[in-house]
Amino acid sequence: MNKSDDLLKKAEDVIKKSGNFVVKEYGEVIEIKDGVALLSGLSNISFGEVIQFENGVKGYVIDIDKNNIGIIVLGNYLGIKSGDKAYGLGYTLSVPVSNEMIGRVVNPLGEPVDGGEKFSKIKLYPVEKIAPGVIKRKSVDTPIQTGLKVIDSLIPIGRGQRELIIGDRGTGKTTIAIDTIINQKKENVICIYCAVGQRNSKIASVIEILKQNEAMGHTIIVSASASDSASLQYLAPYSATAIAEYFMDQGKDVLVVYDDLTKHAWAYRQVSLILRRPAGREAYPGDVFYLHSKLLERACRIDEKYGGGSITALPIIETLEGDLSTYIPTNVISITDGQIFLETDLFNSGIKPAVNIGLSVSRVGGAAQTKAMKKVAGKLKLDLAQYREMAAFSQFEGELDEQTKNFLNRGARLTQILIQDKNQPYSLAHQVAVIYAASTGMLDKIDVSQIKKIEEKIINHLNTAGKKWIERVNKNKIMDEKDEEELKKLITEVL
């Protein structure tokens, strides 16, 4: 040991004996722009750690380089300037979670933004977390009833599934998600609506629809609007998932809607370009696939012996001109367990929800579909797909044989029966009844223009004369021969 090392050792010993003290390592802000700061120093910082600037604003480590670190600022970045000091707080970013959040609007940091009271009892949950392993998971076998005939019969969604809603702008993607949230009133499912990069007016109208339909009592809104910084938009889906995990750990079923992940990818691209990360395809950074896979992998169904509970994810992706082959849509399609594809042409022709049955698929839902629905919707998807194909060819055909005419006739009525008004979800029994009437040919003689009126009459008759039948099917979720005979009788009375 040389003389200088010896002196240093003695100085350290003297300092240690001199009393309590805290060693802090400070970094210095090199540059700040658009809610992202670059700092020098802080050689002992770890990825995901929270740091504090000298003006009290906190940040979150998102990038560690050889010479400096990248921070996304959690709050007002305009008060931070070059040369400011910052230090690590020694913990990773967590979001406050609480049962009091139900019915409230919060920002991605878990703070209420609806003007209501602050939460009194809170726990902290990590924003980023490794998804549960295969051992802890359980296969999906319980449905999430969306209340939409076309989805519950043809593209069923199970609790713990990730079902993508994809389509062009203005095709009713958010409406499907909102209707699903409204339908969870009696289903004992907590819903989280995560708005990423949406206009404030759109978020306000979603809240208004949920209030009008008495659905805010089981819903939490996580809002990172278009006016918020890119860093908060990037964090929002992870915060929403952390809140969902808190309820899942209590053994509850949770539904999370991410509206939408296209804007989330844009926010991440913006942050990455400011951090000067190498840009890849469509200027996205190389890890944009990991951005969404680590998020959606956290949606799952947990085995009862590990506490039960589930998170069902409904990510929304916006396409351009119906093109599914662009970068972000193909990424998210490959991560999820199926997709509901909405088409502009169908929407414009009055078929709402505008679901393209040929391109939509649920890779899990069949296992989670109720026996009553399976019984009436067994052949429905195949019939409708064949009808669409035959309807296209029949335009060029002169003479059609009787069998083809009957098939086209039935298909037109099936298509009509699956049309549904927005914010009016159906119970399981109501869905089973109207689909049964159309698929067994009971409506074949009814004019297509009268299908809507007949459907309303069937539902009104069931609500009065068939009240016991509805209660039985909704409770048992099966339709035996006795139930079928009774339903046939009730529908015949209407016709």
SEZARO-918097 format. One line per 4 residues: for each residue x negated, y negated, z of N, C-alpha, C. Coordinates in steps of 0.1 Angstrom, whole numbers. Last residue first. Layout:
BEGIN
X Y Z X Y Z X Y Z  ...
***
This chain:
BEGIN
942 151 -337 943 152 -352 957 154 -356  947 154 -310 944 141 -315 947 141 -330  950 182 -307 961 173 -303 959 159 -309  925 191 -315 937 193 -324 948 184 -321
910 184 -293 907 177 -305 919 178 -315  921 202 -274 922 187 -271 920 179 -284  915 226 -285 929 223 -283 930 208 -282  888 226 -285 894 227 -297 909 223 -296
884 225 -257 880 214 -265 887 214 -278  893 251 -250 900 239 -244 897 227 -253  874 267 -263 889 268 -267 896 255 -262  851 259 -249 852 257 -264 867 257 -268
856 268 -224 855 254 -226 857 250 -241  856 296 -230 868 290 -224 868 274 -226  830 300 -238 841 302 -247 854 295 -243  810 272 -223 813 286 -226 825 287 -235
786 250 -223 799 251 -229 802 266 -232  767 233 -197 769 244 -206 783 244 -212  764 215 -177 756 213 -189 756 225 -199  778 212 -154 771 225 -156 762 224 -168
785 184 -155 779 189 -143 771 202 -146  796 179 -180 785 170 -176 778 176 -164  816 199 -180 804 200 -190 793 191 -185  833 190 -159 827 204 -159 815 204 -168
841 165 -168 833 166 -155 826 180 -155  855 172 -191 843 163 -192 834 165 -179  876 187 -181 866 193 -190 853 185 -191  889 168 -166 883 180 -159 872 186 -168
899 151 -186 890 146 -176 882 157 -169  915 153 -209 904 162 -207 894 158 -197  934 132 -209 938 146 -208 927 156 -205  914 109 -207 927 111 -199 930 125 -197
891 113 -221 890 105 -208 903 107 -200  900 125 -244 892 133 -234 892 126 -221  913 103 -256 921 115 -252 914 123 -242  890 87 -261 901 82 -252 910 94 -247
877 104 -279 870 100 -266 881 95 -256  895 105 -300 891 118 -293 885 114 -280  896 78 -307 908 85 -302 904 97 -295  870 74 -317 874 66 -305 887 73 -299
871 91 -339 861 94 -328 866 87 -315  890 78 -355 893 92 -349 884 95 -337  875 55 -361 888 54 -353 891 68 -347  854 66 -376 851 58 -364 864 58 -355
867 79 -398 859 87 -388 858 79 -375  878 65 -418 886 66 -406 879 74 -395  862 66 -440 864 53 -434 871 53 -421  864 93 -448 852 88 -441 854 75 -434
895 109 -439 888 100 -448 876 94 -440  896 143 -429 897 129 -425 889 120 -435  890 169 -434 901 163 -442 903 148 -439  869 175 -417 866 175 -431 878 168 -439
869 177 -390 871 163 -395 870 163 -410  863 203 -384 877 198 -380 880 184 -386  839 214 -389 847 211 -400 861 206 -397  821 216 -369 829 228 -371 839 226 -383
809 191 -368 801 202 -373 809 215 -376  829 174 -357 823 172 -371 817 184 -376  834 185 -331 845 182 -341 840 181 -355  808 185 -320 816 198 -323 827 196 -333
804 158 -318 795 165 -327 802 179 -330  823 151 -299 824 145 -312 815 153 -322  815 168 -276 829 168 -282 829 163 -296  789 161 -270 792 175 -274 805 175 -281
793 134 -262 784 137 -274 788 151 -279  808 138 -239 814 130 -251 806 133 -264  790 152 -223 803 158 -227 809 151 -239  769 133 -219 767 146 -226 780 152 -231
780 99 -227 777 110 -217 775 123 -225  765 74 -248 776 84 -245 771 94 -234  758 38 -246 754 52 -246 766 62 -242  759 12 -259 771 20 -256 767 34 -255
740 -5 -271 743 -7 -257 756 1 -252  753 -4 -304 743 -6 -295 748 -8 -281  773 23 -318 771 9 -315 760 8 -304  763 49 -341 767 45 -327 764 30 -325
766 77 -362 765 62 -361 770 58 -347  773 103 -364 761 100 -356 758 85 -355  795 104 -380 797 107 -366 785 103 -357  784 99 -405 792 89 -399 794 91 -384
771 124 -410 763 111 -409 771 100 -402  793 141 -410 782 143 -399 774 130 -398  805 132 -433 812 130 -420 802 132 -409  786 139 -453 790 125 -451 797 122 -438
786 167 -449 774 159 -446 777 144 -444  811 175 -459 808 177 -445 796 168 -441  807 167 -486 819 162 -479 816 163 -464  787 183 -494 785 169 -494 795 162 -486
800 208 -491 788 206 -484 785 191 -483  820 206 -510 824 208 -496 812 204 -487  805 204 -533 814 193 -530 817 194 -515  793 229 -533 784 217 -532 793 205 -528
816 245 -538 808 247 -525 799 235 -523  825 237 -563 833 235 -551 825 235 -538  799 221 -583 808 232 -580 815 229 -566  800 191 -603 795 198 -591 805 209 -588
789 177 -633 799 185 -626 793 192 -614  764 159 -633 777 156 -638 788 164 -631  738 146 -613 746 158 -617 760 154 -622  727 125 -602 723 128 -616 731 139 -622
736 125 -576 738 113 -584 736 115 -599  727 148 -564 741 148 -570 744 136 -578  702 142 -553 703 149 -566 717 148 -573  710 129 -530 701 122 -539 702 129 -553
725 149 -517 732 136 -521 724 129 -531  705 168 -512 716 171 -522 723 158 -527  691 155 -492 684 159 -504 694 161 -515  710 151 -472 703 139 -478 697 143 -491
717 178 -467 727 169 -473 720 157 -479  694 188 -456 699 194 -469 709 184 -476  695 173 -432 683 172 -441 687 177 -455  719 183 -421 718 169 -425 706 166 -435
714 210 -417 725 206 -426 723 191 -431  692 208 -399 690 215 -412 701 210 -422  706 197 -377 694 190 -383 692 195 -398  727 215 -371 729 201 -375 718 195 -382
726 239 -360 724 239 -374 724 224 -379  729 232 -331 720 242 -336 716 240 -351  747 216 -317 737 210 -326 727 219 -333  762 232 -300 769 224 -311 760 218 -321
743 245 -284 754 252 -290 760 245 -302  727 224 -274 721 234 -283 732 242 -291  745 212 -256 741 205 -268 735 215 -279  747 233 -237 759 228 -243 756 221 -257
721 235 -228 727 247 -235 739 242 -243  699 207 -234 709 214 -226 716 225 -235  664 208 -242 678 205 -246 688 213 -237  638 214 -238 645 206 -228 659 204 -231
630 227 -260 629 235 -248 636 227 -237  632 207 -279 641 219 -280 641 226 -267  612 187 -272 626 186 -268 634 198 -269  586 189 -283 589 196 -270 604 197 -268
584 175 -306 576 188 -305 578 195 -292  607 161 -326 603 162 -312 596 176 -310  607 139 -354 605 152 -349 603 151 -334  615 123 -385 615 123 -371 614 137 -365
618 127 -413 604 123 -407 604 123 -392  645 134 -415 635 142 -422 621 139 -416  660 114 -403 660 127 -397 649 136 -403  654 82 -395 652 91 -406 650 105 -401
678 63 -379 668 73 -377 667 81 -390  691 37 -370 686 40 -384 675 51 -384  719 41 -350 705 40 -351 700 45 -365  733 31 -381 726 27 -369 729 36 -357
737 25 -412 735 37 -404 726 33 -392  739 3 -429 749 4 -418 748 16 -410  720 -2 -447 732 4 -452 742 7 -441  699 -12 -431 706 -22 -440 719 -16 -446
690 12 -420 696 1 -411 704 -8 -419  680 25 -442 692 31 -435 699 20 -426  659 8 -449 670 10 -459 683 16 -452  642 9 -426 649 -4 -430 661 -1 -439
642 35 -403 640 31 -416 648 19 -420  623 50 -377 634 42 -380 632 35 -394  614 80 -363 611 71 -373 623 63 -378  602 92 -334 615 88 -340 612 77 -350
579 119 -329 582 105 -332 596 103 -337  557 138 -307 568 136 -317 571 122 -319  540 135 -286 546 148 -288 558 147 -297  510 115 -295 523 118 -289 529 131 -292
486 113 -309 485 114 -294 499 119 -289  493 110 -336 485 122 -332 484 124 -317  506 86 -335 514 98 -339 506 110 -334  485 69 -329 495 71 -318 503 83 -322
470 70 -353 464 73 -340 474 77 -330  488 61 -372 483 75 -373 477 79 -360  493 34 -363 504 44 -363 498 58 -364  466 23 -366 472 25 -353 484 35 -353
461 26 -395 452 31 -385 459 33 -372  487 38 -418 477 28 -413 471 33 -400  507 55 -426 494 59 -428 483 49 -423  533 46 -426 529 54 -414 514 57 -415
549 19 -437 537 27 -440 532 33 -427  571 2 -438 574 16 -435 561 25 -437  562 -24 -439 567 -18 -451 569 -3 -450  543 -17 -411 545 -27 -421 550 -20 -434
555 -8 -378 548 -6 -390 551 -17 -400  550 -8 -343 556 -15 -354 548 -13 -367  558 15 -318 548 10 -328 555 3 -339  562 22 -284 568 17 -296 557 12 -305
564 51 -262 556 40 -268 563 35 -281  578 63 -237 584 59 -250 576 48 -256  570 89 -214 566 77 -221 573 75 -235  578 100 -183 581 101 -197 577 88 -204
564 115 -156 564 102 -163 567 105 -177  577 131 -126 573 131 -140 572 117 -145  579 154 -98 579 141 -104 574 142 -119  558 175 -76 569 173 -86 568 159 -92
539 182 -57 547 170 -54 558 168 -64  526 205 -64 518 193 -62 526 180 -61  547 223 -66 537 225 -55 527 214 -54  560 214 -90 566 211 -76 556 213 -65
538 198 -114 544 210 -108 549 207 -94  547 169 -133 538 176 -123 546 188 -117  545 160 -166 554 165 -156 546 173 -146  532 128 -179 533 143 -178 543 147 -167
511 103 -189 525 108 -189 526 123 -189  485 100 -194 489 100 -180 504 103 -178  481 99 -220 478 112 -214 483 112 -199  484 72 -227 496 81 -228 493 95 -222
458 62 -220 471 56 -214 482 67 -215  440 75 -234 438 76 -220 451 70 -213  449 69 -260 450 83 -255 448 84 -240  445 41 -264 459 46 -262 459 61 -257
417 40 -263 425 29 -256 439 35 -253  408 59 -280 407 62 -266 415 52 -258  411 44 -304 419 57 -302 419 60 -287  392 24 -301 407 20 -301 416 33 -299
365 24 -301 372 32 -291 386 29 -290  354 7 -321 354 22 -323 362 30 -313  377 -21 -327 365 -14 -321 365 1 -323  391 -31 -358 393 -26 -345 380 -20 -340
389 -39 -385 383 -48 -375 385 -43 -360  397 -18 -400 407 -29 -398 402 -38 -386  371 2 -386 382 1 -396 393 -10 -391  350 -17 -365 352 -6 -374 363 -8 -384
326 -39 -351 340 -37 -356 340 -25 -365  307 -39 -321 308 -36 -336 322 -33 -340  315 -66 -299 313 -52 -301 314 -49 -316  317 -92 -289 307 -89 -300 305 -74 -301
336 -100 -273 325 -94 -266 314 -89 -276  354 -108 -292 348 -119 -284 335 -113 -277  362 -83 -300 355 -92 -310 348 -103 -302  376 -74 -277 364 -67 -282 355 -76 -292
398 -91 -276 388 -90 -265 375 -84 -269  410 -84 -300 406 -98 -298 395 -98 -287  416 -57 -296 407 -61 -307 401 -75 -305  435 -59 -276 422 -53 -273 411 -56 -284
455 -71 -290 449 -78 -278 435 -73 -275  461 -51 -308 457 -65 -313 449 -72 -302  470 -31 -291 458 -29 -299 452 -42 -304  494 -44 -283 484 -41 -273 470 -38 -280
508 -45 -306 503 -58 -300 493 -56 -290  513 -18 -308 506 -25 -319 500 -38 -314  528 -11 -286 514 -8 -285 506 -14 -297  551 -36 -275 548 -24 -282 533 -23 -282
565 -17 -251 570 -24 -262 561 -36 -265  567 13 -236 557 3 -239 561 -4 -252  586 25 -210 587 20 -224 576 10 -226  588 52 -189 581 40 -192 582 37 -207
606 68 -164 606 65 -178 599 52 -181  602 92 -138 600 78 -143 600 78 -158  614 110 -110 612 110 -125 612 95 -130  595 115 -79 606 110 -87 603 111 -102
576 122 -61 584 132 -66 596 128 -75  560 102 -55 570 104 -45 580 115 -50  544 100 -77 538 107 -65 548 109 -54  560 85 -93 559 99 -96 553 107 -84
557 60 -82 570 66 -80 569 81 -83  530 57 -89 534 55 -75 547 62 -73  531 59 -117 524 69 -109 527 69 -94  543 34 -123 550 47 -126 544 58 -118
522 17 -117 534 16 -109 542 29 -111  504 26 -137 500 27 -123 512 26 -114  518 18 -160 516 33 -157 512 35 -143  516 -9 -158 530 -3 -158 528 12 -154
489 -12 -160 495 -16 -147 509 -9 -146  486 -4 -186 479 3 -176 485 0 -162  500 -24 -201 505 -10 -201 498 -1 -190  485 -49 -193 499 -46 -189 503 -31 -190
459 -54 -202 461 -47 -189 475 -42 -187  462 -68 -225 455 -55 -226 458 -47 -213  475 -91 -216 482 -82 -225 475 -68 -226  454 -102 -202 465 -97 -195 474 -88 -203
436 -108 -223 432 -99 -213 444 -93 -205  450 -126 -239 448 -113 -244 444 -103 -234  473 -145 -218 460 -143 -224 459 -129 -229  507 -153 -227 497 -149 -218 484 -146 -225
525 -157 -248 518 -169 -243 508 -165 -232  536 -132 -252 527 -137 -262 519 -149 -257  536 -117 -219 542 -122 -231 532 -128 -240  539 -92 -201 527 -99 -205 531 -105 -219
558 -78 -175 558 -87 -186 544 -94 -188  576 -51 -165 562 -56 -165 560 -65 -177  605 -46 -148 600 -52 -160 586 -56 -157  622 -18 -136 611 -28 -133 607 -33 -146
654 -5 -127 644 -9 -137 634 -19 -131  678 1 -114 668 12 -115 656 8 -124  692 -23 -116 691 -16 -103 682 -4 -102  696 -31 -141 684 -36 -134 682 -29 -121
719 -22 -152 708 -13 -153 696 -18 -146  744 -34 -158 741 -29 -145 730 -19 -144  747 -46 -182 750 -32 -182 747 -26 -168  737 -72 -176 751 -70 -181 756 -56 -180
710 -65 -171 719 -70 -161 733 -68 -164  701 -58 -197 701 -48 -186 710 -52 -174  705 -82 -211 713 -70 -215 713 -60 -203  686 -98 -197 701 -101 -196 709 -89 -200
662 -86 -203 666 -86 -189 681 -89 -188  663 -91 -231 663 -77 -226 667 -77 -212  661 -119 -231 674 -113 -236 674 -98 -232  635 -123 -220 647 -128 -213 660 -121 -217
620 -112 -241 620 -105 -228 632 -110 -219  626 -131 -261 630 -117 -263 631 -109 -249  615 -154 -250 630 -154 -252 635 -139 -254  588 -149 -250 595 -150 -237 610 -149 -239
578 -124 -274 582 -138 -271 590 -138 -257  553 -99 -264 566 -103 -269 569 -118 -266  530 -88 -255 529 -97 -266 542 -101 -272  546 -62 -241 533 -66 -244 533 -75 -256
566 -51 -215 566 -60 -227 552 -65 -229  577 -22 -202 565 -30 -203 565 -38 -216  600 -11 -180 600 -17 -194 587 -26 -194  607 17 -163 598 6 -164 597 1 -178
631 34 -143 627 29 -156 617 17 -155  638 63 -126 634 49 -125 628 45 -138  667 83 -127 654 81 -133 650 66 -131  693 94 -122 683 93 -111 669 92 -117
714 92 -139 705 103 -142 693 104 -131  730 71 -140 735 82 -132 725 94 -132  714 53 -155 721 48 -143 724 60 -134  702 58 -179 696 65 -168 703 61 -154
713 43 -200 719 56 -198 713 63 -185  696 21 -201 709 19 -196 716 32 -192  673 33 -213 672 28 -199 686 26 -193  684 38 -238 679 49 -230 678 45 -215
688 12 -247 700 21 -245 696 33 -236  662 4 -249 670 -2 -239 683 6 -236  652 20 -270 646 21 -257 655 15 -246  669 12 -291 669 26 -287 663 28 -273
661 -15 -292 675 -12 -288 676 3 -284  635 -15 -301 637 -18 -287 651 -14 -283  641 -7 -328 632 1 -320 635 -2 -305  656 -18 -349 663 -13 -337 655 -5 -328
643 -30 -370 651 -18 -373 657 -11 -361  626 -52 -368 640 -54 -369 648 -42 -373  597 -40 -385 603 -50 -376 618 -51 -379  597 -4 -390 594 -18 -393 601 -27 -383
587 22 -365 595 16 -376 591 2 -379  589 45 -338 581 38 -349 590 33 -360  584 58 -308 595 51 -316 588 42 -326  572 89 -295 569 76 -302 581 71 -309
573 104 -265 580 103 -278 578 89 -284  560 125 -244 556 112 -249 562 112 -263  576 140 -214 572 140 -228 568 126 -232  587 140 -190 573 143 -190 567 143 -204
618 153 -199 611 146 -189 596 150 -188  623 153 -235 622 160 -222 615 151 -212  645 145 -261 633 141 -253 634 147 -240  656 158 -293 658 156 -278 644 153 -272
667 151 -320 653 148 -316 652 147 -300  694 159 -322 684 163 -332 670 161 -328  709 151 -299 713 163 -307 701 168 -316  698 128 -289 700 139 -280 704 152 -287
698 112 -313 686 116 -306 688 128 -297  725 109 -321 715 113 -331 702 118 -324  737 99 -297 741 112 -303 730 117 -312  723 86 -269 724 84 -283 726 97 -290
717 91 -243 730 86 -246 733 83 -261  693 103 -236 693 89 -241 707 83 -242  684 122 -210 695 120 -218 695 105 -223  657 141 -209 660 127 -206 672 124 -215
659 176 -198 660 165 -208 661 151 -201  634 198 -187 646 190 -183 647 178 -192  610 210 -193 623 218 -195 635 210 -191  576 211 -199 588 202 -200 601 211 -202
555 228 -176 560 226 -189 573 218 -188  533 209 -154 544 219 -156 550 217 -169  500 204 -140 512 201 -149 521 213 -150  478 211 -127 488 204 -119 501 202 -127
462 223 -146 466 231 -135 478 224 -127  455 202 -164 465 213 -168 470 220 -156  452 171 -145 447 183 -153 458 193 -156  463 137 -148 463 150 -141 459 161 -150
439 112 -161 452 119 -161 452 133 -154  422 89 -141 421 101 -150 434 108 -149  431 55 -143 430 67 -136 429 79 -145  433 20 -138 428 31 -147 426 43 -139
444 8 -116 449 5 -129 445 16 -139  451 24 -85 441 20 -95 448 19 -109  473 8 -62 471 20 -71 461 16 -81  480 -1 -29 473 -4 -41 470 9 -49
512 -10 -15 501 -1 -16 493 -4 -28  532 -32 5 526 -28 -7 515 -18 -5  559 -48 17 552 -36 19 546 -31 6  567 -73 5 561 -73 19 553 -60 21
565 -93 -24 567 -80 -18 560 -79 -4  581 -126 -24 569 -117 -26 572 -104 -19  613 -133 -39 604 -132 -28 592 -124 -31  616 -147 -73 621 -141 -61 610 -140 -50
607 -156 -97 611 -166 -87 616 -160 -74  596 -136 -112 611 -140 -115 616 -150 -105  572 -126 -110 573 -138 -118 587 -142 -121  552 -109 -85 565 -112 -90 565 -125 -98
523 -91 -95 528 -103 -88 542 -106 -94  508 -72 -109 518 -68 -99 524 -79 -91  494 -81 -130 487 -80 -117 496 -76 -106  512 -83 -151 503 -71 -151 494 -70 -138
541 -95 -133 531 -96 -143 521 -84 -142  576 -84 -129 563 -86 -124 553 -88 -136  609 -85 -119 600 -88 -130 586 -91 -125  630 -60 -103 622 -72 -103 614 -73 -116
641 -36 -98 650 -47 -101 643 -60 -103  616 -25 -77 628 -21 -85 638 -32 -86  597 -33 -59 596 -38 -73 608 -35 -81  600 -21 -34 607 -34 -36 606 -39 -50
583 0 -34 596 3 -38 605 -10 -40  551 -11 -49 561 -10 -38 574 -6 -43  517 -19 -56 529 -12 -59 538 -11 -47  491 -39 -69 500 -36 -58 512 -29 -63
464 -23 -87 476 -31 -88 485 -28 -76  428 -26 -89 440 -19 -85 452 -29 -86  395 -22 -101 408 -30 -102 420 -21 -98  372 -11 -75 377 -12 -89 391 -18 -89
350 -30 -54 361 -21 -56 366 -22 -70  330 -49 -50 327 -35 -46 339 -26 -47  329 -75 -59 336 -72 -47 336 -58 -42  302 -93 -73 310 -81 -73 317 -80 -59
302 -129 -81 296 -117 -74 307 -106 -74  291 -158 -99 301 -148 -96 294 -136 -89  287 -194 -107 282 -181 -100 294 -172 -99  285 -212 -137 292 -209 -125 286 -195 -120
274 -215 -162 265 -218 -151 272 -215 -138  303 -227 -179 290 -221 -180 281 -225 -168  333 -225 -158 325 -231 -168 311 -224 -168  368 -222 -151 354 -216 -151 346 -222 -162
393 -230 -155 386 -237 -144 371 -231 -143  404 -215 -175 400 -228 -178 392 -235 -168  415 -191 -168 400 -191 -171 395 -205 -174  437 -180 -144 434 -192 -153 419 -193 -155
435 -144 -145 441 -157 -140 437 -168 -150  412 -125 -148 425 -122 -143 431 -135 -137  390 -122 -175 394 -130 -164 409 -128 -160  369 -96 -182 381 -102 -186 387 -109 -173
334 -97 -189 344 -98 -178 357 -103 -185  304 -81 -197 316 -87 -202 327 -86 -191  269 -87 -189 282 -80 -187 294 -88 -192  236 -85 -205 247 -91 -197 260 -83 -196
216 -67 -214 213 -80 -209 224 -87 -201  229 -43 -221 215 -43 -216 212 -56 -208  263 -44 -209 253 -45 -220 239 -44 -213  295 -34 -202 281 -36 -196 271 -34 -207
328 -45 -199 317 -43 -209 304 -44 -201  346 -51 -181 351 -43 -192 340 -39 -201  354 -60 -148 343 -56 -157 348 -47 -168  374 -87 -142 374 -73 -142 363 -69 -152
379 -115 -118 378 -109 -131 375 -94 -130  395 -142 -100 389 -128 -101 388 -124 -115  388 -174 -87 395 -166 -97 387 -153 -98  372 -189 -70 382 -180 -64 389 -171 -74
351 -203 -80 364 -211 -78 375 -202 -73  331 -184 -84 330 -193 -72 343 -202 -70  347 -152 -92 340 -165 -95 340 -174 -83  344 -118 -84 350 -131 -81 341 -143 -85
352 -86 -99 343 -97 -95 350 -110 -92  359 -52 -97 364 -65 -97 353 -75 -92  348 -27 -121 347 -33 -107 353 -47 -109  346 -14 -145 359 -15 -139 359 -22 -125
313 -3 -140 324 -5 -150 337 -5 -142  294 -20 -114 298 -8 -121 310 -12 -130  262 -38 -108 277 -38 -110 281 -25 -117  236 -44 -104 242 -32 -97 257 -31 -99
229 -67 -118 224 -54 -123 230 -42 -116  237 -95 -121 246 -84 -115 242 -70 -120  227 -113 -151 225 -108 -137 234 -96 -134  252 -131 -169 239 -125 -168 237 -121 -153
284 -127 -185 276 -131 -173 262 -124 -174  311 -140 -203 298 -132 -204 290 -137 -193  347 -137 -202 334 -143 -198 323 -134 -199  378 -144 -217 367 -134 -216 354 -142 -212
397 -162 -222 399 -153 -211 389 -142 -209  386 -177 -244 398 -169 -245 400 -159 -234  353 -178 -231 362 -182 -242 374 -172 -242  321 -187 -218 335 -183 -215 344 -187 -226
287 -177 -210 298 -184 -219 311 -178 -215  273 -172 -187 266 -177 -198 276 -184 -207  275 -173 -152 283 -173 -164 275 -179 -176  255 -152 -132 258 -165 -137 265 -164 -151
258 -133 -101 255 -134 -116 259 -148 -120  244 -122 -70 251 -132 -78 248 -131 -93  247 -100 -44 240 -102 -57 249 -111 -66  244 -104 -10 252 -105 -22 244 -108 -34
242 -90 21 234 -92 9 244 -93 -3  249 -103 53 255 -96 41 246 -100 29  240 -97 87 240 -105 75 245 -96 63  233 -97 121 242 -93 110 240 -103 98
197 -98 131 212 -99 133 220 -95 121  170 -94 129 174 -108 133 190 -109 134  161 -70 120 162 -72 134 169 -85 138  159 -76 92 169 -65 97 171 -67 112
139 -94 91 152 -99 87 163 -89 93  117 -78 99 121 -90 107 135 -94 105  116 -60 78 119 -55 92 123 -67 101  110 -77 57 122 -70 57 126 -65 71
84 -85 65 94 -95 63 108 -89 64  70 -61 63 71 -67 76 83 -78 76  72 -57 35 78 -47 44 80 -53 58  57 -79 25 72 -77 22 79 -68 31
32 -72 35 39 -84 40 54 -84 37  28 -49 20 28 -48 35 35 -60 41  27 -59 -6 37 -50 -2 39 -49 13  3 -75 -4 16 -81 -6 28 -72 -3
-17 -55 1 -14 -65 11 0 -72 9  -7 -21 -10 -15 -34 -10 -10 -44 0  -9 12 0 0 0 0 -9 -12 0
***
